Amino acid sequence: SVQFSFPLNSAPTSVRDTQVHDILSRYFGLPRLSPPTNELNLHIDLFDRPTGHLLFSIEGLTPNRLTREYRTLKANPTYDLIPSTEPHNAYSVLATILTGTDVNVHGVVNRDWPLKEHTYNVRNFFDDVAEESRVVSAALSKDSLLCLSPRDKHTHTFTGVYWNDDAFTALHNTQDDVFVLNKGLFPALLTKLNVLFPEQRVRYSPDDSSVTITLNDGESDIDVVFDLTDETDASLFTEVLFVFNVALESSDRKVDFFSFHFESLKSIYFKYGNSNEYNAAVTIIDCVIDYIQRKYGDEYVSTILFFPDVYATKTVHTTVDQVVSQSSVDLAYSGTRYYPHLYLTESSLSHSGMLQQSLCSNLRHALSSLGVDVVCNDGVNLRRSVHQTSEPEPEGAPQPASPPTPPPHSLNPSFFPPMEVTYMHIILWTTVFMFFSITFSCYKLSAIDGSNEPDFKPRNFDGGRSLPQKVQ
């Protein structure tokens, strides 16, 4: 699902992932790809565009799980997000939203795919913002960060940070202003978290490294305790504190485009289930998003993406492991971090499809009692993108044009850069204003009524003839 802080005039019930890219590009005056067949109607004021954009993606949450009152997560209309292609996971859909292309073009099939510094084969949304704009993307893992990052990181003022050891580490930075956050700053920030909640509902205990959040279920208060020495609990507060720190720094330095991927919530659900701990985690994420939105003000608009495909219980994972271990089909990757998607190796794809059909049938039979559906793709459409290397371009990607300056949009070289579009608008509207000003001035001059003006004709003037002088 997806939420926008700005209205969509046509009020659709669902939005395709490629449409989200088109909406953001139009709203910020960036180059567009081919308009989607069902283009949405937007009311955009060319002279009152937002200053910047806040993009949040939350893995492990769907709007139907928002059963409590929330400040931000339920503040705007929610639209169903329709993926354009398989596979349907947070990484591939997020990459499609940011590039406007499907998985066969951008090449991001799932986490760790492909493993290279320049994730995309094409430019994404953040590649097309103005060069003087400051772009900051952050995530707990480098995999998530690469989905949010521009392809050409040297082109713009961009900072990409991910959690590494005891601090958020910069992937790329053109200015020495990385939003540094290490564990040494945690205690000071944890004591300030009360600004997110009224009535002192967050309590940090440095003695046992725990954080207590007080929830109200409508009848009574419930204390939920998180252990910061636990990796799962600590990951939640690592994400929250980073966004919180960016909000605190907004008084001195604001970024133009900020994006963050919350991936800890899926681990919280996997550990605690649909519990008070999960509700408390959703609440604190909601509060920190609300806080940074208020700190940045109405000049910034925001987009929130919900990715629900992580609700697989430990029983489901165990069952899949058992079926896979008994199959002779080689998997490209194994492990619960890639579920619910399984990928085959090149050798498995080249063999007879009987083994694949057998694995698919066994999975369906084993998971049917758990209420889990199994969809098997024949691999024809995805084979190229799944198994591509970093060297060759995918077959469906267009060849770049001869190198003009500045570089054109990768998929639409006819589009002008944003600065040229801005100059064109300035010249156009200045010309229009001058034309109407001159026309209006000429009209006013022609309509002047001179009947009440004094007669300035000389007494001896009669159409150019001299009047006879009267002789005394």
Kinemage of the C-alpha trace (Angstrom):
@kinemage 1
@onewidth
@group {chain A} dominant
@subgroup {mainchain}
@vectorlist {calphas} color= white
{ca ser a 1} P 0.000 0.000 0.000
{ca val a 2} L 1.002 3.625 -0.386
{ca gln a 3} L 0.071 6.944 1.201
{ca phe a 4} L 0.699 10.464 -0.090
{ca ser a 5} L 0.531 13.628 2.003
{ca phe a 6} L -0.768 15.437 -1.095
{ca pro a 7} L -4.146 14.720 -2.725
{ca leu a 8} L -4.793 12.737 -5.892
{ca asn a 9} L -7.665 14.419 -7.717
{ca ser a 10} L -9.007 11.276 -9.323
{ca ala a 11} L -9.210 9.486 -5.942
{ca pro a 12} L -8.274 5.994 -7.168
{ca thr a 13} L -8.572 2.911 -4.994
{ca ser a 14} L -5.291 1.468 -6.223
{ca val a 15} L -2.026 2.720 -7.723
{ca arg a 16} L 0.505 0.764 -9.748
{ca asp a 17} L 4.143 0.933 -8.721
{ca thr a 18} L 5.082 2.600 -12.022
{ca gln a 19} L 2.375 5.211 -11.422
{ca val a 20} L 4.000 6.185 -8.123
{ca his a 21} L 7.168 7.070 -10.014
{ca asp a 22} L 5.150 9.117 -12.499
{ca ile a 23} L 3.311 10.930 -9.685
{ca leu a 24} L 6.537 11.911 -7.913
{ca ser a 25} L 8.214 12.984 -11.158
{ca arg a 26} L 5.292 15.209 -12.134
{ca tyr a 27} L 4.966 16.669 -8.654
{ca phe a 28} L 8.610 17.725 -8.549
{ca gly a 29} L 8.927 18.684 -12.218
{ca leu a 30} L 11.363 15.890 -13.049
{ca pro a 31} L 11.666 14.035 -16.375
{ca arg a 32} L 8.921 11.484 -16.912
{ca leu a 33} L 9.034 8.136 -18.601
{ca ser a 34} L 6.267 7.178 -20.988
{ca pro a 35} L 3.013 8.188 -19.264
{ca pro a 36} L 1.118 5.164 -17.919
{ca thr a 37} L -2.022 4.119 -19.753
{ca asn a 38} L -4.190 5.098 -16.794
{ca glu a 39} L -2.530 8.386 -15.931
{ca leu a 40} L -3.777 9.963 -12.707
{ca asn a 41} L -5.068 13.514 -12.591
{ca leu a 42} L -2.974 15.754 -10.352
{ca his a 43} L -3.427 19.392 -9.405
{ca ile a 44} L 0.080 20.842 -9.479
{ca asp a 45} L 0.892 24.520 -8.952
{ca leu a 46} L 3.963 25.273 -11.070
{ca phe a 47} L 4.832 28.261 -8.865
{ca asp a 48} L 4.274 26.520 -5.536
{ca arg a 49} L 6.099 23.219 -5.711
{ca pro a 50} L 7.195 21.627 -2.447
{ca thr a 51} L 10.656 22.331 -1.113
{ca gly a 52} L 11.517 18.683 -0.666
{ca his a 53} L 10.299 15.151 -0.192
{ca leu a 54} L 10.355 12.616 2.657
{ca leu a 55} L 10.060 8.988 1.547
{ca phe a 56} L 9.513 6.211 4.091
{ca ser a 57} L 9.156 2.530 3.277
{ca ile a 58} L 8.121 0.136 6.037
{ca glu a 59} L 8.717 -3.565 5.634
{ca gly a 60} L 6.465 -5.761 7.754
{ca leu a 61} L 3.327 -3.612 7.963
{ca thr a 62} L -0.019 -3.382 6.210
{ca pro a 63} L -2.741 -0.784 6.820
{ca asn a 64} L -5.193 -3.466 7.999
{ca arg a 65} L -2.902 -4.035 10.987
{ca leu a 66} L -3.226 -0.404 12.045
{ca thr a 67} L -5.947 -1.125 14.582
{ca arg a 68} L -4.936 1.642 16.996
{ca glu a 69} L -4.928 5.408 16.653
{ca tyr a 70} L -1.853 6.719 14.855
{ca arg a 71} L -0.662 10.213 14.056
{ca thr a 72} L 0.753 9.685 10.575
{ca leu a 73} L 0.202 6.122 9.382
{ca lys a 74} L -3.564 6.681 9.211
{ca ala a 75} L -3.574 10.429 8.543
{ca asn a 76} L -3.900 10.195 4.750
{ca pro a 77} L -5.851 8.014 2.302
{ca thr a 78} L -4.294 4.631 1.619
{ca tyr a 79} L -4.137 3.188 -1.876
{ca asp a 80} L -3.482 -0.417 -2.795
{ca leu a 81} L -0.055 -0.713 -4.387
{ca ile a 82} L -0.179 -3.002 -7.420
{ca pro a 83} L 3.198 -4.484 -8.466
{ca ser a 84} L 3.726 -4.505 -12.217
{ca thr a 85} L 5.758 -7.722 -12.425
{ca glu a 86} L 6.887 -10.710 -10.423
{ca pro a 87} L 8.459 -11.108 -7.930
{ca his a 88} L 6.462 -9.175 -5.347
{ca asn a 89} L 8.912 -8.255 -2.605
{ca ala a 90} L 9.897 -5.013 -0.956
{ca tyr a 91} L 13.165 -4.625 -2.839
{ca ser a 92} L 11.905 -5.196 -6.376
{ca val a 93} L 8.772 -3.069 -5.869
{ca leu a 94} L 10.750 -0.255 -4.251
{ca ala a 95} L 13.202 -0.322 -7.152
{ca thr a 96} L 10.311 -0.192 -9.648
{ca ile a 97} L 8.797 2.797 -7.827
{ca leu a 98} L 12.054 4.727 -7.915
{ca thr a 99} L 12.960 3.909 -11.521
{ca gly a 100} L 9.547 3.625 -13.162
{ca thr a 101} L 10.707 0.429 -14.882
{ca asp a 102} L 10.053 -3.230 -14.162
{ca val a 103} L 12.422 -5.835 -12.806
{ca asn a 104} L 13.665 -6.861 -16.245
{ca val a 105} L 15.094 -3.371 -16.736
{ca his a 106} L 16.283 -2.171 -13.334
{ca gly a 107} L 17.678 -5.600 -12.395
{ca val a 108} L 16.739 -5.640 -8.688
{ca val a 109} L 14.990 -8.954 -8.150
{ca asn a 110} L 15.400 -9.352 -4.407
{ca arg a 111} L 17.766 -8.653 -1.579
{ca asp a 112} L 21.465 -8.963 -2.531
{ca trp a 113} L 20.544 -9.029 -6.232
{ca pro a 114} L 22.693 -7.986 -7.900
{ca leu a 115} L 25.653 -7.590 -5.538
{ca lys a 116} L 27.265 -4.455 -6.920
{ca glu a 117} L 27.797 -0.890 -5.886
{ca his a 118} L 25.731 0.574 -8.732
{ca thr a 119} L 22.490 -1.303 -8.185
{ca tyr a 120} L 20.436 0.025 -11.049
{ca asn a 121} L 20.913 -0.409 -14.757
{ca val a 122} L 18.948 2.811 -15.250
{ca arg a 123} L 18.701 6.130 -13.474
{ca asn a 124} L 16.189 6.460 -10.679
{ca phe a 125} L 14.146 9.284 -9.170
{ca phe a 126} L 17.019 10.683 -7.096
{ca asp a 127} L 19.310 10.827 -10.138
{ca asp a 128} L 17.068 13.444 -11.720
{ca val a 129} L 16.774 15.965 -8.890
{ca ala a 130} L 18.604 19.256 -9.246
{ca glu a 131} L 22.346 19.003 -8.771
{ca glu a 132} L 22.371 21.472 -5.902
{ca ser a 133} L 19.824 19.389 -3.978
{ca arg a 134} L 21.024 17.439 -0.968
{ca val a 135} L 19.867 13.832 -1.073
{ca val a 136} L 20.199 11.550 1.965
{ca ser a 137} L 19.158 7.892 1.844
{ca ala a 138} L 19.581 5.567 4.796
{ca ala a 139} L 18.744 2.033 5.876
{ca leu a 140} L 19.836 -0.581 8.358
{ca ser a 141} L 21.322 -2.819 5.665
{ca lys a 142} L 23.349 -2.013 2.603
{ca asp a 143} L 20.872 -4.028 0.506
{ca ser a 144} L 18.023 -1.679 1.409
{ca leu a 145} L 20.216 1.375 0.968
{ca leu a 146} L 21.159 0.388 -2.580
{ca cys a 147} L 17.472 0.309 -3.515
{ca leu a 148} L 17.075 3.888 -2.280
{ca ser a 149} L 20.319 5.233 -3.713
{ca pro a 150} L 20.825 7.008 -7.019
{ca arg a 151} L 22.725 5.056 -9.632
{ca asp a 152} L 25.183 7.868 -10.389
{ca lys a 153} L 26.205 8.770 -6.868
{ca his a 154} L 28.959 11.108 -8.054
{ca thr a 155} L 26.487 13.304 -9.930
{ca his a 156} L 24.671 14.987 -7.062
{ca thr a 157} L 25.141 15.940 -3.459
{ca phe a 158} L 24.234 12.534 -2.101
{ca thr a 159} L 24.786 10.834 1.233
{ca gly a 160} L 23.984 7.151 1.645
{ca val a 161} L 24.333 5.645 5.099
{ca tyr a 162} L 23.805 2.130 6.427
{ca trp a 163} L 24.441 0.488 9.774
{ca asn a 164} L 27.876 -1.089 9.984
{ca asp a 165} L 29.269 -2.379 13.269
{ca asp a 166} L 28.668 0.429 15.756
{ca ala a 167} L 27.746 3.316 13.494
{ca phe a 168} L 25.939 4.340 10.353
{ca thr a 169} L 28.549 4.280 7.605
{ca ala a 170} L 28.544 6.503 4.542
{ca leu a 171} L 28.327 4.755 1.184
{ca his a 172} L 28.994 7.967 -0.719
{ca asn a 173} L 29.226 11.573 0.269
{ca thr a 174} L 30.167 14.686 -1.703
{ca gln a 175} L 30.096 16.938 1.345
{ca asp a 176} L 31.482 16.395 4.818
{ca asp a 177} L 28.092 16.521 6.470
{ca val a 178} L 27.149 12.875 6.985
{ca phe a 179} L 24.474 12.461 9.622
{ca val a 180} L 26.770 10.492 11.899
{ca leu a 181} L 25.111 8.263 14.457
{ca asn a 182} L 27.032 5.753 16.537
{ca lys a 183} L 26.180 3.819 19.664
{ca gly a 184} L 27.932 6.406 21.798
{ca leu a 185} L 25.127 8.859 20.980
{ca phe a 186} L 22.349 6.402 21.808
{ca pro a 187} L 21.941 7.243 25.540
{ca ala a 188} L 21.590 10.983 24.909
{ca leu a 189} L 19.079 10.443 22.124
{ca leu a 190} L 17.103 7.815 24.050
{ca thr a 191} L 16.554 10.245 26.898
{ca lys a 192} L 15.065 12.720 24.386
{ca leu a 193} L 12.556 10.277 22.907
{ca asn a 194} L 9.890 11.589 25.257
{ca val a 195} L 9.266 14.419 22.813
{ca leu a 196} L 7.691 11.806 20.535
{ca phe a 197} L 5.106 10.800 23.137
{ca pro a 198} L 2.926 12.797 25.500
{ca glu a 199} L 2.934 12.135 29.240
{ca gln a 200} L 6.435 10.638 29.450
{ca arg a 201} L 5.535 7.357 27.748
{ca val a 202} L 9.124 6.391 26.873
{ca arg a 203} L 11.583 5.536 29.635
{ca tyr a 204} L 15.194 4.615 29.037
{ca ser a 205} L 17.021 2.634 31.703
{ca pro a 206} L 20.814 2.761 31.197
{ca asp a 207} L 21.375 0.254 34.023
{ca asp a 208} L 19.876 -2.692 32.157
{ca ser a 209} L 19.953 -1.175 28.644
{ca ser a 210} L 16.206 -1.296 28.203
{ca val a 211} L 13.525 1.002 26.839
{ca thr a 212} L 9.980 0.912 28.205
{ca ile a 213} L 7.100 2.211 26.106
{ca thr a 214} L 3.708 2.680 27.739
{ca leu a 215} L 0.751 1.903 25.497
{ca asn a 216} L -2.900 2.494 26.247
{ca asp a 217} L -5.340 -0.113 24.945
{ca gly a 218} L -8.361 2.028 25.725
{ca glu a 219} L -8.871 0.636 29.198
{ca ser a 220} L -5.477 0.537 30.881
{ca asp a 221} L -1.789 1.301 30.373
{ca ile a 222} L 0.524 -1.484 29.241
{ca asp a 223} L 4.287 -1.315 29.713
{ca val a 224} L 6.275 -2.861 26.864
{ca val a 225} L 9.975 -3.429 27.531
{ca phe a 226} L 12.599 -3.694 24.785
{ca asp a 227} L 16.050 -5.091 25.519
{ca leu a 228} L 18.722 -3.102 23.699
{ca thr a 229} L 21.217 -5.930 24.128
{ca asp a 230} L 18.993 -8.061 21.888
{ca glu a 231} L 19.808 -7.687 18.191
{ca thr a 232} L 16.177 -7.552 17.062
{ca asp a 233} L 15.114 -4.956 19.633
{ca ala a 234} L 18.274 -2.910 19.102
{ca ser a 235} L 17.702 -2.786 15.324
{ca leu a 236} L 14.327 -1.113 15.863
{ca phe a 237} L 15.785 1.674 17.988
{ca thr a 238} L 18.799 2.041 15.714
{ca glu a 239} L 16.413 2.957 12.891
{ca val a 240} L 14.203 5.159 15.053
{ca leu a 241} L 17.148 7.069 16.513
{ca phe a 242} L 18.661 7.752 13.095
{ca val a 243} L 15.454 9.338 11.796
{ca phe a 244} L 15.034 11.115 15.139
{ca asn a 245} L 18.557 12.534 14.877
{ca val a 246} L 17.918 13.792 11.322
{ca ala a 247} L 14.814 15.555 12.650
{ca leu a 248} L 16.772 17.130 15.497
{ca glu a 249} L 19.398 18.401 13.046
{ca ser a 250} L 16.750 20.055 10.846
{ca ser a 251} L 17.079 23.403 12.596
{ca asp a 252} L 20.678 23.709 11.359
{ca arg a 253} L 20.722 21.630 8.175
{ca lys a 254} L 17.792 20.280 6.257
{ca val a 255} L 18.051 17.858 3.383
{ca asp a 256} L 16.018 18.315 0.224
{ca phe a 257} L 15.198 14.645 -0.330
{ca phe a 258} L 15.292 12.164 2.540
{ca ser a 259} L 14.437 8.482 2.217
{ca phe a 260} L 14.539 5.742 4.844
{ca his a 261} L 13.663 2.050 4.759
{ca phe a 262} L 12.404 0.529 8.036
{ca glu a 263} L 13.246 -3.158 7.903
{ca ser a 264} L 13.362 -4.026 11.615
{ca leu a 265} L 9.592 -4.346 11.961
{ca lys a 266} L 9.545 -7.638 10.075
{ca ser a 267} L 12.025 -9.060 12.620
{ca ile a 268} L 9.931 -7.723 15.487
{ca tyr a 269} L 6.880 -9.501 14.103
{ca phe a 270} L 8.839 -12.685 13.488
{ca lys a 271} L 10.060 -12.639 17.096
{ca tyr a 272} L 6.954 -11.442 18.962
{ca gly a 273} L 4.072 -12.029 16.561
{ca asn a 274} L 0.993 -9.785 16.658
{ca ser a 275} L 1.677 -8.678 20.218
{ca asn a 276} L 2.063 -5.607 22.396
{ca glu a 277} L 5.720 -5.466 21.399
{ca tyr a 278} L 4.756 -5.303 17.733
{ca asn a 279} L 2.127 -2.615 18.413
{ca ala a 280} L 4.671 -0.601 20.403
{ca ala a 281} L 7.183 -0.866 17.552
{ca val a 282} L 4.594 0.382 15.041
{ca thr a 283} L 3.675 3.215 17.414
{ca ile a 284} L 7.218 4.490 17.849
{ca ile a 285} L 7.842 4.338 14.075
{ca asp a 286} L 4.625 6.282 13.546
{ca cys a 287} L 5.679 8.897 16.108
{ca val a 288} L 9.163 9.424 14.703
{ca ile a 289} L 7.777 9.869 11.168
{ca asp a 290} L 5.248 12.367 12.513
{ca tyr a 291} L 8.027 14.179 14.371
{ca ile a 292} L 10.303 14.628 11.355
{ca gln a 293} L 7.345 15.734 9.222
{ca arg a 294} L 6.504 18.440 11.760
{ca lys a 295} L 10.128 19.534 12.034
{ca tyr a 296} L 10.471 19.888 8.269
{ca gly a 297} L 7.153 21.707 7.912
{ca asp a 298} L 4.443 22.016 5.300
{ca glu a 299} L 6.942 22.894 2.568
{ca tyr a 300} L 7.851 19.197 2.419
{ca val a 301} L 5.555 16.438 1.187
{ca ser a 302} L 5.891 12.794 2.128
{ca thr a 303} L 5.191 9.321 0.786
{ca ile a 304} L 4.839 6.202 2.937
{ca leu a 305} L 5.097 2.725 1.420
{ca phe a 306} L 3.864 -0.414 3.193
{ca phe a 307} L 5.319 -3.814 2.317
{ca pro a 308} L 3.411 -6.737 3.839
{ca asp a 309} L 5.109 -9.775 2.352
{ca val a 310} L 7.024 -10.753 5.475
{ca tyr a 311} L 4.200 -12.306 7.451
{ca ala a 312} L 5.515 -15.845 7.267
{ca thr a 313} L 5.634 -17.600 10.607
{ca lys a 314} L 8.498 -19.751 11.813
{ca thr a 315} L 6.326 -22.796 11.056
{ca val a 316} L 6.119 -21.771 7.399
{ca his a 317} L 9.880 -21.275 7.181
{ca thr a 318} L 10.534 -24.651 8.826
{ca thr a 319} L 8.135 -26.386 6.454
{ca val a 320} L 9.758 -24.801 3.407
{ca asp a 321} L 13.196 -25.837 4.671
{ca gln a 322} L 12.048 -29.434 5.005
{ca val a 323} L 10.582 -29.576 1.489
{ca val a 324} L 13.618 -27.899 -0.078
{ca ser a 325} L 16.080 -30.199 1.730
{ca gln a 326} L 14.322 -33.244 0.278
{ca ser a 327} L 14.398 -31.866 -3.278
{ca ser a 328} L 17.239 -32.283 -5.763
{ca val a 329} L 16.626 -28.824 -7.243
{ca asp a 330} L 19.559 -26.461 -6.706
{ca leu a 331} L 18.630 -23.107 -5.221
{ca ala a 332} L 20.611 -19.980 -5.990
{ca tyr a 333} L 20.124 -18.792 -2.412
{ca ser a 334} L 18.723 -20.405 0.685
{ca gly a 335} L 17.801 -19.019 4.068
{ca thr a 336} L 14.841 -17.361 5.675
{ca arg a 337} L 15.940 -13.841 4.703
{ca tyr a 338} L 14.852 -14.530 1.110
{ca tyr a 339} L 11.476 -16.094 1.834
{ca pro a 340} L 8.815 -16.182 0.556
{ca his a 341} L 10.780 -16.313 -2.731
{ca leu a 342} L 12.971 -19.195 -3.880
{ca tyr a 343} L 15.347 -18.776 -6.824
{ca leu a 344} L 16.836 -21.523 -8.952
{ca thr a 345} L 20.376 -21.711 -10.234
{ca glu a 346} L 21.210 -21.511 -13.926
{ca ser a 347} L 21.820 -25.258 -14.052
{ca ser a 348} L 18.400 -25.965 -12.534
{ca leu a 349} L 16.731 -23.727 -15.100
{ca ser a 350} L 18.463 -25.534 -17.943
{ca his a 351} L 17.323 -28.963 -16.769
{ca ser a 352} L 13.938 -30.532 -17.310
{ca gly a 353} L 11.025 -28.731 -15.737
{ca met a 354} L 9.876 -31.924 -14.033
{ca leu a 355} L 12.018 -31.261 -10.963
{ca gln a 356} L 10.723 -27.714 -10.727
{ca gln a 357} L 7.125 -28.885 -11.032
{ca ser a 358} L 7.755 -31.529 -8.368
{ca leu a 359} L 9.186 -28.954 -5.960
{ca cys a 360} L 6.288 -26.605 -6.636
{ca ser a 361} L 3.727 -29.374 -6.065
{ca asn a 362} L 5.381 -30.466 -2.825
{ca leu a 363} L 5.429 -26.912 -1.515
{ca arg a 364} L 1.760 -26.432 -2.335
{ca his a 365} L 0.833 -29.664 -0.573
{ca ala a 366} L 2.914 -28.883 2.530
{ca leu a 367} L 1.792 -25.267 2.903
{ca ser a 368} L -1.895 -25.605 2.024
{ca ser a 369} L -2.789 -26.503 5.614
{ca leu a 370} L -1.030 -23.321 6.799
{ca gly a 371} L -3.102 -21.090 4.523
{ca val a 372} L -0.151 -20.212 2.290
{ca asp a 373} L -0.475 -20.109 -1.503
{ca val a 374} L 2.427 -21.098 -3.761
{ca val a 375} L 2.912 -19.449 -7.155
{ca cys a 376} L 5.529 -20.960 -9.454
{ca asn a 377} L 7.019 -18.827 -12.209
{ca asp a 378} L 8.473 -20.614 -15.219
{ca gly a 379} L 11.522 -18.379 -15.093
{ca val a 380} L 11.306 -17.268 -18.725
{ca asn a 381} L 10.563 -13.635 -17.952
{ca leu a 382} L 12.949 -13.357 -15.033
{ca arg a 383} L 15.845 -15.480 -16.174
{ca arg a 384} L 17.705 -12.612 -17.780
{ca ser a 385} L 17.411 -10.240 -14.821
{ca val a 386} L 17.971 -12.849 -12.119
{ca his a 387} L 21.177 -14.206 -13.589
{ca gln a 388} L 22.668 -11.123 -15.163
{ca thr a 389} L 26.148 -10.080 -14.156
{ca ser a 390} L 27.404 -6.576 -13.566
{ca glu a 391} L 29.128 -6.401 -16.963
{ca pro a 392} L 26.434 -6.745 -19.666
{ca glu a 393} L 23.475 -4.491 -20.091
{ca pro a 394} L 20.100 -6.270 -19.950
{ca glu a 395} L 18.607 -6.905 -23.343
{ca gly a 396} L 15.546 -4.771 -22.704
{ca ala a 397} L 17.470 -1.681 -21.595
{ca pro a 398} L 17.838 1.003 -24.267
{ca gln a 399} L 21.311 2.031 -25.322
{ca pro a 400} L 22.396 5.409 -23.948
{ca ala a 401} L 22.552 8.308 -26.361
{ca ser a 402} L 25.790 9.974 -27.360
{ca pro a 403} L 27.054 11.854 -24.338
{ca pro a 404} L 25.560 15.340 -24.272
{ca thr a 405} L 26.107 17.658 -21.334
{ca pro a 406} L 24.276 17.420 -19.008
{ca pro a 407} L 23.390 13.721 -19.412
{ca pro a 408} L 19.844 13.023 -20.556
{ca his a 409} L 17.339 10.793 -18.886
{ca ser a 410} L 18.448 7.206 -19.470
{ca leu a 411} L 15.141 6.055 -20.905
{ca asn a 412} L 14.005 9.261 -22.550
{ca pro a 413} L 16.867 11.338 -23.977
{ca ser a 414} L 14.455 13.928 -25.387
{ca phe a 415} L 13.676 15.261 -21.912
{ca phe a 416} L 15.471 18.390 -20.741
{ca pro a 417} L 17.218 18.559 -17.354
{ca pro a 418} L 15.238 20.205 -14.532
{ca met a 419} L 17.318 23.411 -14.553
{ca glu a 420} L 16.676 23.969 -18.271
{ca val a 421} L 12.979 23.406 -17.687
{ca thr a 422} L 13.086 26.002 -14.907
{ca tyr a 423} L 14.802 28.572 -17.130
{ca met a 424} L 12.310 27.881 -19.899
{ca his a 425} L 9.404 28.555 -17.530
{ca ile a 426} L 11.006 31.799 -16.346
{ca ile a 427} L 11.512 33.063 -19.899
{ca leu a 428} L 8.071 31.912 -21.015
{ca trp a 429} L 6.125 33.520 -18.183
{ca thr a 430} L 8.221 36.708 -18.291
{ca thr a 431} L 7.413 37.072 -22.002
{ca val a 432} L 3.716 36.448 -21.392
{ca phe a 433} L 3.650 39.010 -18.575
{ca met a 434} L 5.374 41.678 -20.699
{ca phe a 435} L 3.025 41.063 -23.647
{ca phe a 436} L -0.097 41.521 -21.551
{ca ser a 437} L 1.395 44.541 -19.748
{ca ile a 438} L 2.149 46.349 -23.048
{ca thr a 439} L -1.260 45.423 -24.481
{ca phe a 440} L -3.029 46.716 -21.376
{ca ser a 441} L -1.012 49.968 -21.413
{ca cys a 442} L -1.871 50.611 -25.066
{ca tyr a 443} L -5.542 50.015 -24.356
{ca lys a 444} L -5.572 52.440 -21.437
{ca leu a 445} L -3.822 55.131 -23.495
{ca ser a 446} L -6.294 54.771 -26.357
{ca ala a 447} L -9.265 55.118 -24.041
{ca ile a 448} L -8.185 58.404 -22.427
{ca asp a 449} L -11.004 60.994 -22.487
{ca gly a 450} L -9.568 64.443 -23.291
{ca ser a 451} L -12.884 66.397 -23.496
{ca asn a 452} L -12.356 68.013 -20.118
{ca glu a 453} L -8.783 69.003 -20.777
{ca pro a 454} L -7.989 72.770 -21.301
{ca asp a 455} L -7.653 74.078 -24.884
{ca phe a 456} L -3.994 74.722 -25.572
{ca lys a 457} L -4.506 76.059 -29.133
{ca pro a 458} L -2.911 79.488 -29.708
{ca arg a 459} L -5.388 82.292 -30.273
{ca asn a 460} L -3.996 83.104 -33.747
{ca phe a 461} L -4.094 79.477 -34.951
{ca asp a 462} L -6.767 78.415 -37.456
{ca gly a 463} L -5.809 75.243 -39.173
{ca gly a 464} L -2.421 76.655 -40.183
{ca arg a 465} L -3.793 80.013 -41.521
{ca ser a 466} L -3.066 83.356 -39.889
{ca leu a 467} L -6.076 85.319 -38.695
{ca pro a 468} L -6.426 88.919 -39.904
{ca gln a 469} L -5.229 91.443 -37.349
{ca lys a 470} L -7.795 93.997 -36.208
{ca val a 471} L -6.553 97.555 -36.836
{ca gln a 472} L -7.588 100.178 -34.372
